[in-house]
Amino acid sequence: MGESMLYPDYIFESSWEVCNKVGGIYTVLSTRAKTLQDMMEDRIIFIGPDCREDLSEPFFDEDICLFADWKAFAVHNKLKIRLGRWKVPGLPIAILVDFQDYYKDKNLIYGKLWEDFQVDSLHAYGDYDEASMFSYASAKVVESFYNYFGLKDKKVIYHGNEWMTGLGLLYIRKFVPEVATVFTTHATSIGRSIAGNNKPLYQYFKYYNGDQMASELNMQSKQSIEKQTAKFVDCFTTVSDITAAECKQLLNKSVDVVLPNGFERNFVPAEDVFASRRCSARRCLLKIANALTGEQFDSNTLLVSTSGRYEFRNKGIDVFIEALNRLRFSDNIHRKIIAFLFVPGGITGPRKDLADRLRGKELYTTPLDNPCFTHDFYNLHDDRVLGMMNSLDIHNAEDDQVKIIFVNSYLLGNDGIVNKPYYDVIIGSDLSVYPSYYEPWGYTPLESIAFRVPCITTDLAGFGLWVNSIKGSYSELEDGVKVIHRTDYNYSEVADTIKATIEEFAAMTPAQVKRCRTHAGNISRKALWSNFIVYYEKAYNFALRALEKRTKLNTNI
């Protein structure tokens, strides 16, 4: 018989995105929180950065009574922390840590890190220091809590996400070795950098040396902390098989467990309000399109969208625009199409001319100047989306049957133009497109199909590979998700396939669209955290078993 599963008594999980909505990892942690909270009952504690100068935390409720005695002890020992609840389903405990005081000691901290784990911090720049000081402070918080409450007889996990938590994980390994460590890289820093620097990541994949490429791309310190953390933690994990291969090749370390990203359906409206929310989103988007372009759009208008971080090549924003440009000249489209790019960029605020129009109720018949974007840029002329649109002569002219609107702001409900949260907007799309070149998982397409919006993605995304694995072959549009084969060099073929798929969808009957939407929703239910949490249980067991082996080995020495 095999060994029984070990379950932790306490889990501490740290990330730069705890109570700090920056990117996809926020979604991973915040949606998983309820499942863990239900399992652990306040013995799952998240640790994030206290990084807002005005202490305003839209996702954090401070509770001065929570662990008050320990907090007094921690503060006495020069830890600057705030305790409370993360304002996400499950309301898990969150600790926000102020790490500013550690900067003065960073050289000593880095020196010790080199002595103990051979982490090279000499080439650090940019966000390396900030992340490392946060990570160090987070580990000190775990150490303090562990010692104060006497948890030596408990099974305790410290789980860090991304290279930004590496220093803390190594600190725990050295100074609190009784705690089992789990490290999740959601994307290797060097893999993302190779792809982002327009180098062919996949064709020559097996010939890449991570350290050599880190030197070439000035990524030595991030590569070093990520590689050494993966080597020394009790359980090394990532989010998809495609990134597991990347870890083995570029970090010289095989992952111990793959942790696919799930979600909770609590952000999807109940059936009794779903239709009204979708109609509201569509009215909002069509009103913005009218105010920008001066054209009127009826209910038959096809709304296509993409969204995510502003990674122009990695997220496939470039090939999406190219596909839309080719669609402009198609003879197979017999309805108006508006494509929205929900990709936040560097902005100064909402466009005043557009905001003024949106306050009225009338329909407009003349376009605004530059009717392609919704918010003013810090540097309009350096923007890559607008630059590509200009080079293709895309200006949302009256005779363009395909309009492209760049919504270049975070959608939190107060952006001054859309004024709806992201989830209340994407529900209005008819079809979404995420043609990623580099995408370890892909939360945006998963969110899309949760709202029963069929999507297009690629087999270079972990999500796309997962969908193919469910079907046992390449998933097609009628299945709810179209997965396109993508390589380093088939950009034009991908653009043509996106164009053809949009044409196919635009020509579907209402009954065909309904089936497509139903299938999309059915796929999303397979990715609920209730189905995926078993992988985390496997990782926790792996880490605790590794800790047992370490402890036994040290005892026998």
Order of alpha helices (4+ residues) and beta strands (2+ residues): beta-alpha-beta-beta-alpha-beta-beta-alpha-alpha-beta-alpha-beta-alpha-alpha-alpha-beta-alpha-beta-alpha-beta-alpha-beta-beta-alpha-beta-alpha-beta-alpha-beta-alpha-beta-alpha-beta-alpha-alpha-alpha
